[in-house]
Amino acid sequence: MTANELSRREFLTTGGAAAVGLAAAAGNLSAADALPIIDCHAHIYSEDDKTYPIIEKPYRPPAGKGTIAHLRQELNAAGVRSAAAIHTFTYYGWDNRFTADACRDNRDVITGVCLLDPDDANSPARLEQYIKELNFRGLRFINNKKTGQLDEPGNNALLAVCQRFGITACALINRDSRSQLEALAARYPRLPLVIDHALNLVAGKDYDAILGDMLALAKTPNLYAKLSHVVTGSAEEYPFRDMHHSCRQIIKAYGADRCVWGSDFPCELWCPKASYAQHLRVFTHELGLDAETKRQILCETPRKLGFGA
C-alpha cells in the first residue's frame, strides 16, 4: 500500500466517524469527537525577529496573531485536527528556518510547505533535506521573480524532486500562467499540483474569466483546487454568498476528492472579514454541501495529499 492509499479499515473507520465529526463542527459535540479536519493553508509567524530575521517592509500580522500558540488556540476552538503551515514569503522571504523549526517542534498539529528560490542551485538539495529530515510534506512554487515564468529550469528541478519523493506541490499563480501550469502537470503526471486560492479568484470584472480558466484546468487529472478563495475573493461580508456559486462549480468540476479547504490563518491579516470559525463554517454550513463532500474536502483529500499531522 502506498503512502497515498487508505486501507479498507482506515477508510471505514474514518467514514463511520464522518457524521459524528460534522456534527461536532456544528457545535453539537466536543472537539475530541470531531472529524479529523485538516486546514491546508495556514501562515505562521515568530515573535523572535532576532533568531528569525524578517524582510524589509514585511506584511505583518497584528500583535499576538499568527503565532503557533494562536494557531493551536484556533484549531482547538474550531475542532480542527491539524494544519499545513505554508512558508510566509511576505515575512521571511526565501528563509524557511522558522517554518522548519516550528514544524519540527509541533509535529502533533502542523506539517510544513516550503518555498524555495528557483534561481538558487542549492534549492533542490535543500528541498530533499527538508523532506528527509524535517516535517515538510509539500512545496509552494511561484513564477520566477526574474523571468516571470512558471515553467522554467529552477521550478522544474524542484518539481522533479517533489515527484521523486511523492510530496505535493502548490502553485500560487494567476490565470495568465494557466498554460504553463498545464505543461508542468503533463510533464510530472504523478505529482499532485494544488492551485492555491483557485487562481486568486475574486469578485469583479475578471471573475468570469478566472473561473472559466479554473474550471478548464479541472480536465487535468493531477490538478487540485484549494478553495480558500471563497473568503479572500468575496466582495461581501459573511457568509460571502457571491462566492458560493463559483465554489460549488469548482467542486463539481474537480470532484470533492480533488478539492481542499484552507483558512488563510491568521484571518486577522489575510481575510479580516471572517474569523477562523466563520471561515470553516462556510464549508460546514453555508455552502450546503452534503456530508460526504465535506468529509472529502475537509479530511480525506488533505490526508491523501499528505497535509495531515
C-alpha positions as CSV (number, residue, x, y, z in Angstrom):
1,M,0.0,0.0,0.0
2,T,1.4,3.4,-1.0
3,A,1.5,6.4,1.3
4,N,-1.4,8.0,-0.6
5,E,-3.7,5.0,-0.3
6,L,-6.0,4.2,2.6
7,S,-6.6,0.7,3.8
8,R,-10.1,-0.6,3.8
9,R,-10.1,-0.5,7.6
10,E,-8.9,3.1,7.7
11,F,-11.5,4.2,5.2
12,L,-14.3,2.6,7.0
13,T,-13.2,3.9,10.3
14,T,-12.9,7.4,9.0
15,G,-16.1,7.2,7.0
16,G,-18.0,5.9,10.1
17,A,-16.8,8.9,12.0
18,A,-17.9,11.4,9.4
19,A,-21.4,12.1,10.7
20,V,-20.1,12.4,14.2
21,G,-17.3,14.8,13.2
22,L,-19.5,17.0,11.1
23,A,-22.0,17.3,14.0
24,A,-19.1,18.3,16.2
25,A,-18.1,21.0,13.7
26,A,-21.7,22.3,14.0
27,G,-21.1,22.7,17.7
28,N,-23.2,19.7,18.9
29,L,-20.3,17.6,20.1
30,S,-16.9,18.2,21.7
31,A,-13.8,18.8,19.6
32,A,-12.4,15.5,20.7
33,D,-15.2,13.7,18.8
34,A,-14.7,15.7,15.6
35,L,-13.9,14.5,12.2
36,P,-10.1,15.0,11.8
37,I,-10.4,18.2,9.8
38,I,-7.2,19.4,8.1
39,D,-6.6,23.1,7.4
40,C,-4.4,23.1,4.2
41,H,-3.4,26.8,4.3
42,A,-2.0,28.5,7.4
43,H,0.8,31.0,7.7
44,I,2.8,31.1,10.9
45,Y,5.0,33.9,12.4
46,S,7.6,34.0,15.1
47,E,7.7,36.9,17.6
48,D,11.5,36.4,17.7
49,D,12.8,38.6,14.9
50,K,16.4,38.2,16.0
51,T,16.5,34.4,15.6
52,Y,14.4,34.5,12.5
53,P,15.1,37.8,10.7
54,I,12.4,39.3,8.6
55,I,12.4,41.0,5.2
56,E,12.3,44.8,4.7
57,K,8.7,46.0,4.8
58,P,7.1,42.7,5.9
59,Y,3.4,42.1,5.7
60,R,2.9,41.8,9.4
61,P,0.0,40.4,11.4
62,P,-1.4,42.2,14.4
63,A,0.5,41.7,17.7
64,G,0.0,38.2,19.1
65,K,-1.7,36.8,15.9
66,G,-0.2,34.2,13.6
67,T,1.9,32.5,16.3
68,I,2.0,28.8,17.0
69,A,0.1,29.4,20.2
70,H,-2.5,31.4,18.4
71,L,-2.9,28.7,15.7
72,R,-3.3,26.0,18.4
73,Q,-6.0,28.1,20.0
74,E,-7.9,28.5,16.8
75,L,-7.6,24.8,15.8
76,N,-8.8,23.7,19.2
77,A,-11.7,26.1,19.3
78,A,-12.9,25.1,15.8
79,G,-12.4,21.4,16.3
80,V,-9.7,21.2,13.5
81,R,-7.1,18.4,13.9
82,S,-4.1,19.9,12.2
83,A,-2.8,22.4,9.6
84,A,-0.3,22.7,6.8
85,A,1.9,25.6,7.5
86,I,2.7,27.4,4.3
87,H,6.0,29.3,4.4
88,T,5.3,33.0,4.7
89,F,7.3,34.6,1.8
90,T,5.8,38.1,2.6
91,Y,7.5,38.0,6.0
92,Y,10.6,35.8,5.7
93,G,11.4,35.8,2.0
94,W,13.2,32.7,1.0
95,D,14.4,31.9,4.5
96,N,12.4,28.8,5.7
97,R,14.1,28.4,9.0
98,F,11.2,29.4,11.2
99,T,8.7,27.2,9.3
100,A,11.2,24.3,9.6
101,D,11.8,24.7,13.3
102,A,8.1,25.2,14.0
103,C,7.1,22.1,12.1
104,R,9.8,20.0,13.7
105,D,8.8,21.1,17.2
106,N,5.0,20.9,16.6
107,R,4.6,17.7,14.7
108,D,1.3,16.9,16.6
109,V,-0.5,19.8,14.9
110,I,1.4,21.1,11.8
111,T,3.2,19.9,8.7
112,G,5.3,22.2,6.5
113,V,5.1,23.5,3.0
114,C,8.3,25.3,2.0
115,L,9.0,27.9,-0.7
116,L,12.5,27.9,-2.2
117,D,14.3,30.2,-4.6
118,P,14.3,28.6,-8.1
119,D,17.4,30.6,-9.0
120,D,19.4,29.0,-6.2
121,A,21.3,26.0,-7.4
122,N,21.2,24.6,-3.9
123,S,17.4,24.6,-3.6
124,P,16.7,21.1,-4.9
125,A,19.2,19.6,-2.4
126,R,17.7,21.7,0.3
127,L,14.2,20.5,-0.6
128,E,15.4,16.9,-0.4
129,Q,16.8,17.6,3.0
130,Y,13.6,19.2,4.2
131,I,11.6,16.1,3.1
132,K,14.0,13.5,4.6
133,E,14.9,15.2,7.8
134,L,12.2,17.7,8.7
135,N,8.4,17.7,8.8
136,F,7.8,19.1,5.3
137,R,5.1,17.5,3.1
138,G,4.9,20.0,0.3
139,L,6.5,22.7,-1.8
140,R,4.9,26.0,-2.8
141,F,6.1,27.5,-6.1
142,I,5.6,30.7,-7.9
143,N,6.6,32.5,-11.1
144,N,10.3,33.2,-11.2
145,K,10.9,36.7,-9.9
146,K,13.4,37.5,-12.5
147,T,11.9,36.0,-15.7
148,G,8.2,36.0,-14.7
149,Q,7.9,32.4,-15.9
150,L,6.4,29.5,-14.1
151,D,7.7,26.7,-16.4
152,E,11.4,27.4,-16.1
153,P,14.5,25.4,-15.1
154,G,14.5,26.2,-11.4
155,N,10.9,25.3,-10.8
156,N,11.3,22.1,-12.9
157,A,14.2,21.0,-10.8
158,L,12.2,21.4,-7.6
159,L,9.1,19.7,-9.0
160,A,11.2,16.8,-10.1
161,V,12.3,16.3,-6.5
162,C,8.7,16.5,-5.4
163,Q,7.6,13.8,-7.8
164,R,10.5,11.6,-6.9
165,F,9.7,11.8,-3.2
166,G,5.9,11.7,-3.6
167,I,5.1,15.0,-2.0
168,T,2.6,17.7,-3.1
169,A,3.4,21.0,-4.8
170,C,1.2,24.1,-4.5
171,A,1.1,26.7,-7.3
172,L,0.4,30.3,-6.3
173,I,-0.4,31.7,-9.7
174,N,-2.9,33.9,-11.7
175,R,-4.8,32.9,-14.8
176,D,-2.1,34.1,-17.1
177,S,0.1,31.1,-16.1
178,R,-2.6,28.6,-16.9
179,S,-0.9,27.1,-20.0
180,Q,2.5,26.8,-18.1
181,L,0.8,25.0,-15.3
182,E,-0.8,22.6,-17.7
183,A,2.6,21.9,-19.3
184,L,4.1,21.2,-15.9
185,A,1.2,18.9,-14.9
186,A,1.7,16.9,-18.1
187,R,5.5,16.7,-17.5
188,Y,5.0,15.4,-13.9
189,P,1.9,13.3,-14.2
190,R,2.5,11.5,-10.8
191,L,2.8,14.9,-9.0
192,P,-0.3,16.3,-7.3
193,L,-0.4,20.0,-8.0
194,V,-2.7,22.2,-5.9
195,I,-3.9,25.5,-7.3
196,D,-3.8,28.0,-4.4
197,H,-6.8,30.3,-3.9
198,A,-8.4,29.0,-7.1
199,L,-6.2,31.1,-9.4
200,N,-6.8,34.1,-7.0
201,L,-10.4,34.1,-8.0
202,V,-12.1,37.4,-6.9
203,A,-15.4,39.2,-7.4
204,G,-15.2,41.9,-10.1
205,K,-14.7,42.3,-13.8
206,D,-12.3,39.3,-14.2
207,Y,-14.4,36.9,-12.2
208,D,-15.9,35.0,-15.2
209,A,-12.6,34.7,-17.0
210,I,-10.7,33.4,-13.9
211,L,-13.5,31.0,-13.1
212,G,-13.5,29.8,-16.7
213,D,-9.8,29.0,-16.6
214,M,-10.1,27.3,-13.2
215,L,-12.9,25.1,-14.5
216,A,-10.9,24.3,-17.6
217,L,-8.0,23.2,-15.6
218,A,-10.1,20.5,-13.9
219,K,-9.6,18.4,-17.1
220,T,-6.0,17.8,-16.0
221,P,-6.3,14.9,-13.6
222,N,-3.3,15.7,-11.3
223,L,-4.5,19.3,-10.6
224,Y,-6.3,20.0,-7.3
225,A,-8.3,23.1,-6.1
226,K,-7.7,24.9,-2.9
227,L,-11.0,26.6,-2.1
228,S,-9.6,29.4,0.1
229,H,-10.9,32.0,-2.4
230,V,-14.4,31.9,-1.0
231,V,-13.5,34.4,1.7
232,T,-10.5,36.2,0.2
233,G,-12.2,36.8,-3.1
234,S,-15.6,37.9,-1.8
235,A,-16.8,41.5,-2.1
236,E,-19.4,40.8,0.6
237,E,-19.5,40.1,4.3
238,Y,-20.1,36.7,6.0
239,P,-21.3,34.3,4.6
240,F,-19.8,35.6,1.4
241,R,-22.6,34.4,-0.9
242,D,-21.1,36.0,-4.0
243,M,-18.5,33.2,-4.0
244,H,-20.8,30.3,-3.3
245,H,-21.7,29.6,-6.9
246,S,-18.0,29.5,-8.0
247,C,-17.1,27.2,-5.2
248,R,-19.9,24.7,-6.0
249,Q,-18.9,24.8,-9.7
250,I,-15.3,24.1,-8.9
251,I,-16.2,21.2,-6.6
252,K,-18.5,19.8,-9.3
253,A,-15.7,20.1,-12.0
254,Y,-12.8,18.7,-9.9
255,G,-14.8,16.4,-7.6
256,A,-14.6,16.6,-3.9
257,D,-11.6,14.2,-4.0
258,R,-9.6,16.9,-5.7
259,C,-10.6,19.8,-3.5
260,V,-9.3,21.0,-0.1
261,W,-10.1,23.8,2.4
262,G,-7.6,26.3,3.7
263,S,-8.3,29.0,6.3
264,D,-5.6,31.6,5.4
265,F,-4.7,31.8,9.0
266,P,-4.2,34.3,10.6
267,C,-7.5,35.5,9.4
268,E,-6.9,38.8,11.1
269,L,-4.2,39.6,8.5
270,W,-5.3,37.7,5.3
271,C,-9.1,37.8,5.4
272,P,-10.2,40.1,8.3
273,K,-13.8,40.0,7.2
274,A,-14.0,36.4,8.7
275,S,-13.0,34.8,11.9
276,Y,-11.3,31.4,11.7
277,A,-14.5,29.7,12.9
278,Q,-16.6,31.6,10.3
279,H,-14.1,30.5,7.5
280,L,-14.7,26.9,8.4
281,R,-18.4,27.4,8.9
282,V,-18.8,28.5,5.3
283,F,-17.9,24.9,4.4
284,T,-19.6,23.1,7.2
285,H,-22.9,25.0,6.9
286,E,-23.3,27.9,4.4
287,L,-22.4,26.1,1.1
288,G,-25.0,23.4,1.7
289,L,-22.5,20.6,0.9
290,D,-23.6,17.0,1.7
291,A,-21.8,15.1,4.4
292,E,-19.6,13.0,2.0
293,T,-18.5,16.1,0.1
294,K,-17.5,17.8,3.4
295,R,-15.7,14.7,4.5
296,Q,-13.6,14.6,1.3
297,I,-12.8,18.3,1.2
298,L,-12.1,18.8,4.9
299,C,-10.4,15.5,5.7
300,E,-9.8,12.8,3.1
301,T,-8.3,14.8,0.3
302,P,-5.9,16.8,2.5
303,R,-4.8,13.5,4.1
304,K,-4.3,11.9,0.7
305,L,-2.1,14.8,-0.3
306,G,0.0,14.4,2.9
307,F,-1.0,17.6,4.7
308,G,-2.3,15.9,7.9
309,A,-0.1,16.0,11.0
